Amino acid sequence: MSVICVIGTGYVGLVTGTCLADLGNTVTCVDIVQEKIDRLNKGILPIYEPGLEEMVERNVEAGRLRFTTSYPDGLENSEFIFIAVNTPTGNNQGGADMRYVESAARSIAENLDHYAIVINKSTVPVGSGDVVSRVISNNLKSSNASFSVVSNPEFLREGAALLDFQNPDRIVLGSSEPEAAHKVARLYLQLRAPFVITDLYTAEMIKYASNAFLATKISFINEMAQICERLGADVKQVALGMGYDKRIGHAFLDAGLGYGGSCFPKDVRALAHMADEAGLHPQMLRAVMDINHDQRRLVVSKLTNMLGSLRGTTIGILGLAFKPNTDDMREAPAVDIIHWVTSQGATVRVYDPVATKTGREALERENVNLNDVAFCKTPYEVAENVDALIIVTDWNEFKSLNMQKIRGSMRRPILIDGRNVYEPSEMNRYGFIYRGMGRATTPAPSVLAAEDTTSQMPDEVNQDSLITSES
């Protein structure tokens, strides 16, 4: 087994270090944020990821995993050094901010005293392997130090990261030194996955191209959803029919509020920026980003078409995190939706199973007035006396709610299903005025009467008597 150092204890670094330790390696995770390391040493993780807390605890107790702020301590005897730090969007044009990668490379150079393979695990622009190599070469302190650079992009889905690490579709390795790439490959042999070993630039590009393609599938089905809605088709059935074609597949064909999180938004922007810098015109990538942004506005448009002015209304929000099984609020649709409806005079009631803390912090960063936001402890509390309920994150918990109870506690039974969790016909039977994303709906009338209608609603309600068409 190998001695490994992982620089960064964010999402990628913590998952990578923990999983490598679970394979039997000795792993030290280094982070410059003392508070984060102190909390990790107490067993408190900075992220929520199913199964990760238990795996960290198991490997710490076994002596295979530890955490420190000390580069000399982390690099001691390390054969492999993974750089897994953040690469956020760094400018208005969408380019990646490389300062954390360069800082990690500089710290490695200043403390390395032997040969090691430095592995770029962070998502970095094409050519970043050269940047890391140059920074380390220019800052080496020890005459005994030498290194090779390998690109090893990650393909982890938040909410399923442990499964993805342990059962990868492929492992991509790129280097100008094939021997170094093959040494890194041996770390993953137990996983019995196909290897793609190539040059540095190609490995870096595989990561961006993969994420851009998946983001494109999401934006494609969302554009189809708008067309379906206008023409009376059901996008869920359209996606089902498409997905049986092996050339297309069912994955990432779920119409909804678009993509979010730490990867797709910044990676599509970064790839478009790289294309611009190369003198190209990435028209499709720009369309993908525009469609994704428009999906969030579409929900608010549905809301205002049904309610008219939002001033004085109360809107329920189910789900804050950008996707289920994570507390990640980066680029989460909920933030934009809450910002827009509160700016129009509404108050909101919100609930998320795990993202209350991170959600509150994200809303504060976006200058949302938290006096307009009530954080609730259950979905049923959210529904009390609201004028509309919006499903923003498709947590499994929301799929098994007592919807009759939900409807009975709402002031007006408007349900906007931003993730197509429910079947329109079933929600109509409960008396909801239902709007999904790309689901065929019965044409309908003007604005709902402002008074409380729930007590007057029969089980079988005539939707046409309540609202007008959204078109």
N, C-alpha and C positions, 0 to 999 in steps of 0.2 A: 504494500500500500504506500501511497505517496504523502508527502508533507506539502500542504497547500495553504496559501494566503489569499484571502478574498478582500479586496479593497471596496468598501461600501456595504452598508447594512440596510439599504433600502429594499424594495421589492425583489429585484433581480439578485442582488448580492446575498440577502438573507436566505432566499430559497436555494440559490446555487450552493452556497457554503454548507447549508444544512443537509441538502441532498447528497453532496459529495462526501460529507462526514458519514452519512447513513450507508454509503457504499463501502465504508471501512477505512477511509483516509483520515489523516489528522489535519484538521482545518482550523485556522485562526482567522477570524473576521476582524478587519480593522476599520474604524470609523473615527473621524476627527471630532465628532459631536460627543462630548463627554456624557451629557445627560442620556443620550440614546444608549451608549454602552453601559452606563450604570443601570438603566432599566432592563437591558437585555441580561445583564448578570444577575438580576433579580427575577428573571423569567417573564418579564413584561415585554411583549413584542410591539414594534412600532406600526405593524400592519395587521389586518385580519385576513387570514387565508386558511380555509378549512384543513385541519390536520397538521398545520405547521407548528403550532405551539407544542403539541405532543411530541413531534419529531425533534424539535429543538431540545426539549427537556430530556428526551431519551439519549441524545448524543452528547449533551453536556455531562450528564451523569456517567456516561461511558468513557469520558475523557477524550473524546474525538473532536469536540467542538468547543471553542472558547472565543471570547470577545475582548478587544483591547483598543485603546487609542494610540498605542505605541507602534510606529512603523518598525523600529529595530526588533521589537519583540515579535511582531507578525511575520517579518521577513526571515527571521532566523531559520536557517536550514531549509527554507521553502524551495521546492523544485519547480512549482508552478505558482504564478501570481496572477490572479484574475482581477482585472479592473472592471468594477460593476457599479459605477457611479452614475449620477443623473446627467442626462444630456437634454435639458429643456430647450424649447424654442428660444433663440437668443436675440432675434431682431424682428423688425416689422415685416421683413421679407420671408420669414419662416426658417431661416438657417438655424442649425443646431448650435447651442452654446457649448463649446468644448473646454471651458475653463476648468471644470472639475476633473475631466480626463487628464488635461495637461498638468494640473496640480498633483494628481495621483502619480503620474509618470515621473514628475520631478522629485517627489518624495521617495519613490522607489529608487531612483538613481542615487539619491543622497544617502541611502541606507543599505543598499545592496553591496554584499562583499563576496559574492560567489556567482556561479552561472545559474541562471533561472530562465524559464520560458514565461514571458509576459503575455497574457491572453486578454484581448479586448472582448469583454462580454457585454459591455454597454452598446447600445445602438448608436453608431457613430457614422458620420458622412464618409462617403467613398474617398479614400486617401488618408484616413485617420491613422491607419497602421504606420504610415510613413511619419506622421506627426509624432506619434508616441515614440517611435524609434529615434527620431531626431532629438526630442526632449530628453530622453534617457541618455543618449550618447553625449549630449552637451553638458550633462550635469553629474556624470559618474564621479564619485569621490574615491572609490577604492580601486587600486590597480588589479585586484583579484576579481573584480566584477566583470561579467559579460552576460549577454542576454540574446534571446531570439524573440520575435513578436509573431503571435498567431491571432487571427480573427476567429472568434467562435460565437457568432450571434445566438441570442436566446429566442425561443419561440414558445414562451410560456403564456398561457391564458390565465388572467386573474380569475380566481375562483376555482381553477382546476390545475394550479401550477405544479403541485406535487405529482399528480397523475401525468402531466405532460413531460416533466423531467424524467420520470421513471419509464415512460412509454413514448419516447420521441418518434415522430414520423421520419426524421432524418437528423443527422448531426453534421453541421457545416463547419469546416475548418479551412482557413486560408492562410498561406504564408509564402514568403519568398524562399523559405528553407523547408522543403518537404519533410526532412527528418524531424524537425520540431513539431510539425503538424501531426505526424504519426505518433510521436510521444504523447501528445495531448489526446489523440484518439484512444490510446490505451486506458485512459481514465474512464472511458465510457464503454469499454468492451462488455461489461456485465449487462448493459442495457440491450444488447443485441439489436442495434438499430443500423440502418444503412448510413454510410459515411459519404459525404461529398467533400472531397479534398481538392482545393483549387488555390489560386493566387489570392492575395489580400484583397484587391479591389473587387474581385468577383464575389468573394464571400461577404464583403460588406454590402454589395449591391443586392445579393440574394435576400437579405433581411428586409431592405426597403421595398423591393419589388413584391415580396410576399405580403407584407402588410398593406401595401397600396392596392394589390389585387383583391384582398379580402374586404378592404374598405370600399372598393368599387362595387363588389357584389352587394354590399349593404345599401349603398346609394342607388344602385340599379333597381333593387326590389322596392325601395321607397319611392322612386319615380314611377314604377309600375303601379304601386299602391294608389298614387294620386290619380292615375289614369283609370284604374279599376273603379275607384270610388265615383268618378265622374260618369263612367259608362255603365255602372251597375254590376260589375263583376266582383268576385271575392278574391282578394290577393292571396289569402291563405291557401285556397284551392289552386290558384294559379301557381304558387310556389311549390305546392305538393306535386302538381303535374310536371312542372319543369324539373324538379329535383330527381325524378326517377331516371332522367337521362344521365348516364354515367359521365358524360362530358361536362355536365353542369353540377350535379350533386345538390343535396338539400342544405348543407351547411351554409350559414351566413345569408340565408334567404328569408329571414324573419323581418317583415316590415314593422316599423315602429318609429322610435324617436331618433334613430341614427346611432352612430358610434360615438364613444367617448373614451375616457381613461387616459392612461399615460403613454400609449403607443400609437394607435392609429392617427389621432389628430396631428401630433407633432411629426410623425414619420411621413405622412402624406405631404404636409407643409414643407418638410425638409427636402423631400425628393423633388417637389416642384421647384424649390429654391435652387437645388443643384442643377436642375435642367435649365432654369433661367440663367444661371451663372455660366453654363456651357453654351449659351446662345440659342437654346431651343425654346419651344412654345408648348408647355405641358397642358394642352387644352382639356384633356380628359381628367387629369388630376384636379384641375381647378373646378371642373363641373362636379366632381365627386365631393369636394369641400363645400361648394355652394348648396348642393342638394342636402347634404347633411345638416347644414345650418338651418335651412328652410324648414326641415321637419319639426324643429322645436317651435318655430313661429306658427306652424300649422296648427298645433294644439291650442295655442292661445287664440288663433283665428277662429277655430271651432267654438271655443268658449264664448268669445264675444258675439259670434253669429247667433248663438243660442240665448245668451243672457242680455245682449245689448251692452250697456255700460257696466263695467265691473265695479264701479265706485259703490262702496257700502256692502259689497257681497263678501261671503266667506267661502273660500275654495279649499277643498281637502286634497292633499297630496300624499299618495301612497308610494313610498320609495324615494330615497335620496341618492344612494350610490349609483354610479353610472351603469352597473350591472349587478346581478345577484352574486352572493357569496363573496363579497368584498366590501370594505368600507371606503374604497377609493372614490374621492369626489373630483378628481381631475377631469375637466371637460365634461362634467356630469350635466345632462339635460335639465335636471331638477333645478340647478342654480339659475339658469337662464329663465326657465318658466316662472319660478318664484319671483325673480327680479322683475320680470315684465308684468306679472299680474299685480304685485304690490305697488309698482309704479303707476298703475292705473286705478289705484284706490281700493284694492281688495285686501283683505286679511287672509292668511292661510293657516291651515292646521296640517301638520306633517307627521309622518311616522316612517321609520326605517328600522328593521331588526337590529342592525349593527352600526349604522353610519350616523347616529345622532351627533356624536362629538365632532367627527370630521365634517359632517354637514353643516353644523353651526359655524365651524371655523371657515368653511368655504363661503358661506353666505356673508360672513363678516368681511372677508377679503373683497367681496364684490359690492360692499357698502350697502347691502340690504338692511333695512331697518328691522332689527330683530323684535321690536315692539309689535310688528305686524305679523310675526310668526309664532305660532304656538306649537311646541314640540310635545307630541302626545306619546302615550305609552302603549297604545293598542290601535289597530285599524278602526275599531268600533268607536273609540274616542275621537278619532279624526272625523268620522262621518256625522257626528252630532251637529245638527242644525246648519249643515253646509248647503250652499246653493249648487254646488257641483263637486264631483269627485274625479280626480285624474289619477290613473295608474301610470306611474313613471318608471318604476323598476319591477321586473317580473319575478319577484321573489316567490318561491313555492308556497309560502305562507298565504299569499294573496289568492292563490288558486283554489283554496278550500275554505274561504270565508263564508259565513252565513249571510248571503247576499240579501235575503228577505229582511234580516235584522238591520243590515246596512241601509237598505232603502227606507225602512220604517223610521230611522233616526234622522234622515236628511230633510232639510227644509224643502228642497226641490230635487227631484230624483234624476239629475243629469249625471251620466257616467261617461267620461271620455277615457277610452281604453288605449293608452299610448303604446301598449305592448301586445295588443290583441290576445290578452289572457283569456277573455270570456267569449262565449258564442252569442252573437247578437240576438238570435231567436229566444235563447234562454233568458237573457237579460230583459228583453221585452216582456216576457211572461211575468217576470217579477215586478214589472211596472216601471223599469228604468227607461229613460230616454237615452238610448245608447249610441255612441259614436266611436267606432274603432278607426284603425288606420288602413284604408283600402278595403273596408268591408262594405258591402252593399247595404244601404239603409232605405227605409221607407221615406219618400218625399214628405216634407212637413211644413208649418205656418209661421208665425211671427215670433215674437219674443215671449217666453214664458211669463205668465202673470207673476208679479213680484211677491204676492202673498204666499203663505205656506200652503202647498197643495198636497202634501203627503197624506194628510188625513182623509182627503177626498179621492185618493187614487185607488181604483179597483184593481184586483189582481190582474185582470186582462184589460189593459188600458189602450185607448185609441190614441196612438202617437200623433196622428194627423191633426188632432184637435188641440195640440199643445204648442208646437213650434213650426217655424217655416223652414224651407229648404236652406241648407248652408250655402248653396250656390248663389 
